[in-house]
Amino acid sequence: MAAPSKQKPPVPKLEQEAKKFIEESAAKSVPPDPVRSQMAAVILAGLIARGAGIGRAEELVDEAYRLAGLVLKTNN
């Protein structure tokens, strides 16, 4: 005797699932802070002028944003 089959809920189509994911991701994303970006640009210019530009460009940008975050955190 076969066991009664349980009905599974319908699986959403891949396109619907992708749209839902994109909408949720867009809602969670935070637009870049223009003040932080400007502060990072000023700090980056200082790092380059100081001669810290010997390293990789990505590392300098990361360091500039890290320092900008510290400056803005201490000023608030």
N, C-alpha and C positions, 0 to 999 in steps of 0.2 A: 504494500500500500504506500503510495507516494505521499510525502508530507505536503500539507497545504502551502502553496507558494505565497510569499509575502510580496505585496506590491510595493515597489520602490518608487519614491517620488521622482517625477520627471527630471532628467538632467538638463540644466540650462545649456543652451547652445553656446558654443565657444565665443561667438561674436558678442552675445549678450553678456557673458562673463567678462570679456575683455573690456567692454564699455563700462561695466560696473566698476572694474578695477581702476580704469583711467579716471572715472569720476571721483572715486574715493581718494585716489592719489592726488588729484588736483585740489581736492578740498583740504588735504593735509599739508600740501606744499606751502611754504612761506615765501612770499616775494622777497627779493634781496633788499636789505636795508640800505638806502642811498647814503646815509651818514656813515655807516660802517664801511661801505665801499670807497667813499671819498677819503676817509681816514686811512684806510689800507693803502690807497694810492699814494698819499703823502708819505706814509711810512716806507712804502716800497721805494719811492724816489730817494728817501734818506738812506736806505740800505744800499742802494746802488751807488749813490754818491760817496758813501763811506768806504766803498770798495768791497762790500760784502757780496758783490755780484760775481764772485769767482765760482760759486756753487751753481747748482741747477736752478733754472728759472722757476720751476714749480715749487721748489723748496723756499725760495725767496718770497713767492706769493703767499704760500701757506704761513710763513713766519710773519709777513706783514698783516695778514688777517688775524692771526693769533694776537699780535701786539695791539691791533686796533680793538679787538674785543676786550683786552685788558684795560686799555685807555678809556674806552666807553663805559666799562663796568665800574671803574674807580671814580668816574665823573658823575655817575648817577646816584 
